[in-house]
Amino acid sequence: SGKVNYRMEHDLLGEREVPMDAYYGVHTLRALDNFPISGIPISTDPNMVRALACVKQACALANNELELLDERKTDAIVNACEEIRAGKLHSQFAVDVIQGGAGTSTNMNANEVIANRALELLGFARGEYKQIHPLEHVNMSQSTNDVYPTAIKVALYFEIDELIAAMEILRIAFADKATEFKDILKMGRTQLQDAVPMTLGQEFSTYAVMLEEDQQRLREAASLIREINLGATAIGTGINAHPDYAAL
């Protein structure tokens, strides 16, 4: 048919053919060439992808409030991020989990997917970056050095939430067994030898208590990782960001 199934995009190294159906762009394509290290794409960690979308959404809303990003662009970026948070387009997060650089390829992959989906939502073709640009708009007021660690912390927060919920199911099961086994006698053991009698219920009750303490340690850790890097930009000084941006 002679139908062209790619679009041309360029970066500082020149032009590249990007598959027409890809939401990612030229920077992601370069990373796929440069870092074929583990063969595992970041899409295998959905919470990391969701976290990146959370970061980009928060940044767009802050930039809009500071009147740096207009309503139309903001809405399109926010809606694209909401879709990714809901589980869409994850297959487009294609860069390797292990790469050179400070995670720049992961940040660019997110910027490109969000920009191209936002363009589509506004009725433009993918790659029409004059309208919404991965760097100028999606990455506005940001650097990989604050986006990437923030996204990791947000992803960890999601993961801890899921882990605590799973541990709660196990804790309840142990507590139930403690009641069920309250009349079953057994020998307690110390130093790999029989010691004094106890009930199996007492033993299972201890498992439940230990799990509950571990859940509490996780909640404490979660409260500490809520300290995030956004607004610090490249090296922590906040250069190229509005003075009110970090707080927002």
C-alpha positions as CSV (number, residue, x, y, z in Angstrom):
1,S,0.0,0.0,0.0
2,G,3.0,2.2,0.4
3,K,1.5,3.6,3.6
4,V,4.1,5.2,5.9
5,N,3.9,3.5,9.3
6,Y,6.3,5.9,11.1
7,R,6.6,9.6,11.9
8,M,9.8,11.6,11.9
9,E,11.1,13.1,15.1
10,H,14.4,14.8,15.8
11,D,16.6,15.5,18.8
12,L,20.1,17.0,19.0
13,L,21.6,13.9,17.3
14,G,19.4,14.1,14.3
15,E,16.2,12.6,12.9
16,R,14.7,9.2,13.7
17,E,11.7,7.2,12.5
18,V,9.3,6.7,15.4
19,P,6.6,4.0,14.9
20,M,3.3,5.8,14.1
21,D,1.4,4.0,16.8
22,A,3.9,4.7,19.5
23,Y,3.0,7.3,22.2
24,Y,6.7,7.5,23.1
25,G,9.1,9.6,21.0
26,V,12.7,9.9,19.8
27,H,14.3,10.1,23.3
28,T,12.7,6.9,24.3
29,L,13.8,5.3,21.0
30,R,17.4,6.4,21.7
31,A,17.2,4.9,25.2
32,L,15.9,1.6,23.7
33,D,19.0,1.6,21.5
34,N,21.5,2.7,24.1
35,F,20.4,0.6,27.1
36,P,19.4,-2.9,26.1
37,I,20.7,-4.1,29.5
38,S,18.2,-6.2,31.4
39,G,15.4,-6.6,28.8
40,I,12.9,-5.6,31.5
41,P,10.9,-2.5,30.7
42,I,9.7,-0.1,33.4
43,S,6.1,-1.1,32.6
44,T,6.6,-4.2,34.6
45,D,6.3,-2.0,37.7
46,P,2.8,-0.4,37.3
47,N,3.1,1.5,40.6
48,M,6.3,3.3,39.2
49,V,4.4,4.2,36.0
50,R,1.4,5.4,38.1
51,A,3.8,7.4,40.3
52,L,5.4,9.1,37.3
53,A,1.9,10.2,36.1
54,C,1.1,11.5,39.6
55,V,4.2,13.6,39.5
56,K,3.5,15.0,36.1
57,Q,-0.1,15.8,37.0
58,A,0.9,17.6,40.2
59,C,3.5,19.6,38.3
60,A,1.1,20.7,35.6
61,L,-1.5,21.8,38.2
62,A,1.2,23.8,40.1
63,N,2.4,25.4,36.9
64,N,-1.2,26.3,35.9
65,E,-1.8,27.9,39.3
66,L,1.3,30.0,38.8
67,E,0.0,31.0,35.4
68,L,2.9,29.4,33.6
69,L,0.8,26.7,31.8
70,D,-2.5,27.6,30.2
71,E,-5.8,25.9,31.0
72,R,-6.1,24.0,27.7
73,K,-2.6,22.4,27.9
74,T,-3.1,21.7,31.7
75,D,-6.4,19.9,31.2
76,A,-5.0,17.8,28.4
77,I,-1.8,16.9,30.4
78,V,-3.9,16.2,33.6
79,N,-6.4,14.0,31.6
80,A,-3.5,12.0,30.0
81,C,-2.0,11.5,33.5
82,E,-5.4,10.4,34.9
83,E,-5.6,7.7,32.2
84,I,-2.1,6.4,33.0
85,R,-2.9,6.3,36.7
86,A,-6.0,4.3,35.8
87,G,-3.8,1.7,34.0
88,K,-3.8,2.9,30.4
89,L,-0.8,3.2,28.1
90,H,1.5,1.3,30.4
91,S,2.9,-0.7,27.5
92,Q,4.3,2.6,26.2
93,F,6.7,2.8,29.1
94,A,9.3,0.8,27.3
95,V,12.7,1.9,28.6
96,D,14.9,-0.6,30.4
97,V,14.7,-0.6,34.2
98,I,18.5,-0.4,34.3
99,Q,20.0,2.5,32.3
100,G,22.8,5.1,32.3
101,G,22.1,8.6,33.5
102,A,20.1,9.6,36.5
103,G,16.9,8.0,35.1
104,T,16.7,10.6,32.4
105,S,15.4,8.1,29.9
106,T,12.5,7.1,32.2
107,N,11.6,10.8,32.7
108,M,11.7,11.4,29.0
109,N,9.6,8.3,28.3
110,A,7.0,9.6,30.7
111,N,7.2,13.2,29.2
112,E,6.7,11.8,25.6
113,V,3.9,9.4,26.4
114,I,2.0,12.1,28.3
115,A,2.6,14.8,25.6
116,N,1.5,12.6,22.8
117,R,-1.7,11.4,24.6
118,A,-2.4,15.0,25.6
119,L,-2.0,16.0,21.9
120,E,-4.4,13.3,20.9
121,L,-7.0,14.5,23.4
122,L,-6.8,17.9,21.9
123,G,-7.3,16.6,18.4
124,F,-3.7,16.9,17.2
125,A,-1.4,14.2,15.8
126,R,1.2,12.5,17.9
127,G,4.6,14.4,17.5
128,E,3.0,17.8,17.0
129,Y,5.1,19.1,19.8
130,K,4.6,22.8,18.9
131,Q,1.2,22.4,20.6
132,I,2.3,20.4,23.6
133,H,6.0,19.7,24.1
134,P,7.5,16.9,26.2
135,L,10.1,19.2,27.7
136,E,8.7,22.7,27.5
137,H,5.3,21.7,28.9
138,V,5.1,18.3,30.5
139,N,8.5,18.7,32.1
140,M,8.1,22.4,32.9
141,S,9.8,23.4,36.3
142,Q,11.3,19.9,36.6
143,S,14.5,17.9,36.2
144,T,15.0,14.2,36.2
145,N,16.8,14.7,39.5
146,D,13.6,15.7,41.3
147,V,11.1,13.8,39.2
148,Y,12.7,10.4,39.4
149,P,13.4,10.2,43.2
150,T,9.9,11.7,43.9
151,A,8.3,9.1,41.7
152,I,10.2,6.3,43.4
153,K,9.0,7.5,46.8
154,V,5.4,7.8,45.6
155,A,5.6,4.3,44.1
156,L,7.1,3.0,47.4
157,Y,4.2,4.6,49.2
158,F,1.7,2.7,47.0
159,E,3.7,-0.5,47.5
160,I,3.8,-0.1,51.3
161,D,0.0,0.4,51.2
162,E,-0.5,-2.8,49.3
163,L,2.0,-4.7,51.6
164,I,0.3,-3.5,54.8
165,A,-3.1,-4.6,53.4
166,A,-1.8,-8.1,52.5
167,M,-0.1,-8.4,55.9
168,E,-3.5,-7.5,57.5
169,I,-5.1,-10.6,55.8
170,L,-2.3,-12.8,57.2
171,R,-2.5,-11.2,60.7
172,I,-6.2,-11.8,60.9
173,A,-5.7,-15.4,59.8
174,F,-3.1,-15.9,62.6
175,A,-5.4,-14.3,65.2
176,D,-8.2,-16.6,64.1
177,K,-5.9,-19.6,64.5
178,A,-4.8,-18.4,67.9
179,T,-8.5,-18.8,69.0
180,E,-9.0,-22.0,67.2
181,F,-5.9,-23.6,68.7
182,K,-6.3,-22.2,72.2
183,D,-6.8,-25.7,73.7
184,I,-4.1,-27.6,71.9
185,L,-1.2,-28.2,74.2
186,K,2.4,-28.5,72.8
187,M,5.9,-28.3,74.1
188,G,7.6,-25.0,73.9
189,R,11.1,-25.1,72.6
190,T,14.3,-23.2,73.5
191,Q,17.8,-23.9,72.3
192,L,16.4,-26.6,69.9
193,Q,15.2,-28.6,72.8
194,D,11.8,-29.2,74.6
195,A,11.3,-26.7,77.4
196,V,7.9,-26.1,79.0
197,P,4.3,-26.6,77.8
198,M,2.3,-23.9,76.0
199,T,-0.7,-23.9,73.8
200,L,-0.5,-23.7,70.0
201,G,-2.9,-20.8,70.3
202,Q,-0.3,-18.8,72.3
203,E,2.2,-19.5,69.6
204,F,-0.1,-18.2,66.8
205,S,-1.1,-15.2,68.9
206,T,2.6,-14.2,68.9
207,Y,2.7,-14.4,65.1
208,A,-0.2,-12.0,64.9
209,V,1.4,-9.6,67.3
210,M,4.7,-9.7,65.5
211,L,3.0,-9.0,62.1
212,E,1.1,-6.0,63.7
213,E,4.4,-4.5,64.9
214,D,5.9,-4.9,61.4
215,Q,2.9,-3.2,59.9
216,Q,3.5,-0.3,62.3
217,R,7.2,-0.1,61.3
218,L,6.1,0.1,57.7
219,R,3.7,3.0,58.5
220,E,6.5,4.8,60.2
221,A,8.7,4.3,57.1
222,A,5.9,5.5,54.8
223,S,5.6,8.7,56.8
224,L,9.3,9.4,56.3
225,I,9.3,8.8,52.5
226,R,6.6,11.4,52.1
227,E,9.4,14.0,52.1
228,I,9.8,14.5,48.3
229,N,12.2,16.2,46.0
230,L,9.9,18.1,43.6
231,G,10.8,21.7,43.1
232,A,14.5,21.1,43.8
233,T,15.1,20.7,40.0
234,A,18.6,19.9,38.8
235,I,20.8,20.0,42.0
236,G,18.5,21.0,44.8
237,T,18.6,24.8,44.4
238,G,15.2,25.1,42.6
239,I,16.9,26.8,39.5
240,N,14.5,27.4,36.6
241,A,11.4,26.9,38.8
242,H,9.0,29.6,40.1
243,P,9.9,30.5,43.8
244,D,6.4,29.4,44.9
245,Y,6.4,26.2,42.8
246,A,8.1,23.8,45.3
247,A,5.6,24.6,48.1
248,L,2.6,24.2,45.7
